[in-house]
Amino acid sequence: MTSFPSAKIGYLDCFSGVSGDMLLGALLHAGLDRQLLTEELAKLHLDGLEFLVEKKSVNAISGIKVTISSDRRQELRTLPAILHILETSELDQTIINRASDVFRNLARAEAKVHDIPVERVHFHEVGALDTIVDVIGTVIGLHHLGITRLFCSFLPTSHGFVKCAHGLLPLPAPAVCELLQGIPTYGVDLRQELITPTGAALVATLVDGFGPLPPMAVTTTGYGAGSHTLTNGQPNLLRIIIGKAIGLTEEQSVEVIETNLDDWSPEGFPYLCELLFGQGALDVVLVPIQMKKGRPGFTLQVISPPAYAHLLKDIILSETTAIGLRFRKEARRTLQREKVVVPTKWGEVMAKKVHTPTGTVTYPEYEECRKLASQHKVPLQDVYNEVRNNRTDSR
């Protein structure tokens, strides 16, 4: 098998949930330089920022606890106010863009929960200094540690209630439920908050995929400590595992699920795709066919990791007119790939760099190219060509 250069990837092992301070603590424990982080945060020009990093042992496991405070009263900030802080900072533009996306997603979730416009959302917890630092600090950490792809375990959701500025809210918090749509979760019998809105927003925005630990050569592990002790005795820690993606063509076992449909309207296919991909499908295909008695129909084919196949079968049987399914195990071979950002004369474009036996090939992301072409009134093919010409400049 052919060997290729390895990309650095990270895996969030969220056995006790996720919050912004736990994720930032894990990055610091995994090697993020504290002085570098402090210098980067200073570019936000947030007056009175106090940044405490301390070692903490939880169930005899050493980790980092991060505490953010201020020597002055903090205002309640809206999304435009937070974006202004980012846009007027001296941070790298990539960090500004990614952190802005996290806050926008969080604002959309809060706006939907409270049924108000996004611009009018006053972030009580989110607008506080500690959450601003947790979000931006996490993005800074991933950027400076050189993590190009981030993966995450399934997320545990607790029950009960949590006290916040709005009073008692059910767990998972309403904003968390909005943010975790399409993300694999499982319930645990614990009446304490495991996933905060900030943690959910970071995961929903920054993570590339969910499931077990991906193939990687581990180089370092970090633990971030939470702010309370869990009543069931398990360690309130978030673990990040960082390593090099295995630089080989990947051999995998997958399950192929198929069914023929002759009385189903294909207008529901985009929605079906969204559900299937949200539960771990690797690929979904709908092929027109001619069925018995000359009736037109479709073959629906879904490629799934074996662990997710039962969930995908239930979705197909619930969302289509299928009354039976065929499925089989197959081997597949895929090439190593990574997300990159490619500069063009019209702006940056996300692309996929694929390592083939004869070299690397860069494939632009259609939606981003379409957006630039529409915005600047240029042919779509010109944007594609620009990305391909600049591919050696990607990062």
Buried (B, 14 or more C-beta within 10 A) or exposed (E): EEEBEBBBBBBBBBBBBBBBBBBBBBBBBBBBEEEEBEEBBEBBEBEEBEBEBEEBEBEEEEBBBBEBBBEEEBEEBBBEEBBEBBEEBEBBEEBBBBBBBBBBBBBBBBBBBBEEEBEEBBBBBBBBBBBBBBBBBBBBBBBBBEBBBBBBBBBBBBEEEBEBEEEEBEBBBBBBBBBBEEBBBEEBEBEBBBBBBBBBBBBBBBBBEBBEEBBBEEEEBBBBBBEEEBEEEBBBBBBBBBBBBBBBBBEEEBBBBBBBBBEBEEEEBEEBBEBBBBBBBBBBEBEEEEBEEEEEBBBBBBBBBEEBBEBBBEBBBEBBEBEEBEBEEEEEEEBBBBBBBBBBEBEBBBBEBBBEEEEBBBBBBEEBBEBBBEEEEBEBEBBBEBBBEBBEEBE
